[in-house]
Amino acid sequence: MARIRSILTALATIEWRDVRSVNSISSNNFFLFCMLLMMQPASMVFLGTVGGLLLFFPLSADPMKKIPAERLPLFPLAHIEHIALRAAASFLSPAIWLILAILLIGGARFQILSLQLLVLAVGANAIAFWAERFLQRAPRFRLLLYIPSFPGITGGLIRKNLRELLHVLDLYLACALCAAGIAYRLLSPTHDPDAVFMITLLIVLALSTYAQQQFALDIERGLVRYRLMPLKGWRILLAKDIAFLTVLIPLVLPLAPLTGIAAGLAALAFGHQPSVMQAQPQARWRFVAGVSVTHALLQTVLMFGLGSLTFRQSPLFAAVSAGLWLASLFAFGWQYDRSRY
């Protein structure tokens, strides 16, 4: 039992760190906006549920996956101890804690919800298990291999930044909102243009926190590599911005594309400063944490303002967003060069 206890202690420490990483939503632009919607409970519940479900999947991952596959067979455990370890480790999952908390606090009224979450967690782990085995046998189906290489000296950086974007939940939230917007346009014969406009801004909002922390997944080793690259700071920032826009533009294209691009450029223009001056480490498969509530509010006001002006007043306001973005790109590219040397 002592051997199992030591392994479980290590796993519990890792899981607790994972739970603490959920705190990133406290400064995420999208979730702060959801808090502002408390006067409209229906909208807040819908948006919060979409974000919560996305967060539920990585939290329901099997804790035993935290142990490298090649190391587990080396543990001096008998067969019965391996079984006991796996059974005990399942109760370290944050998803199981959540389900038990709902049962204990909510009682019989939430039994169906608890059962649904349990089925969802088991299903997610089953799909992940079989998908991993399938990809091991057929690695050609790994989607990351098919991200195209971009031309130019920063083409490799753009590709790398796209891969990083695929490892934060903000992107998948934006994809879910895009799917909801497309469904609304297709299923509603007399769709409201204002509703399409608002969904477009929500898609930009879902990605906007990442614009504040574009070096979030480059902390430590990645930043050292950037210092060794013979590239100007504005080129490094431009590679990150191109990756951001490569993801954003297809998502807003079926809705209000010019509005979405204007808001996206405004989000990038504001995000260069905290990206360069206040970069913070971020966990993968979590929502990106912004710098502060103040930054979140200012960025949201800027991109919603320019997006609204582009949609309601004149498309020329998109040029204003582009001008702000270019000025910010070169200004903070120069600032980044100063910080490297």
Secondary structure, DSSP 8 states (H G I E B T S, - for coil): -HHHHHHHHHHHHHHHHHHHHGGGGGG-HHHHHHHHGGGSHHHHHHHHHHHHHHHHHHHTS-GGGGS-TTTGGGS---HHHHHHHHHHHGGG-HHHHHHHHHHHHHGGGGHHHHHHHHHHHHHHHHHHHHHHHHHHH-GGG-GGGGS---SSTTHHHHHHHHHHHTTSHHHHHHHHHHHHHHHHHHH-TT--HHHHHHHHHHHHHHHHHHHH-TTTT-TTHHHHHHHHS---HHHHHHHHHHHHHHHHHHHHTTS-HHHHHHHHHHHHHHHHHHHHHS-----TTS----S-HHHHHHHHHHHHHHHHHHHHT-THHHHHHHHHHHHHHHHHHHHHHHHH-
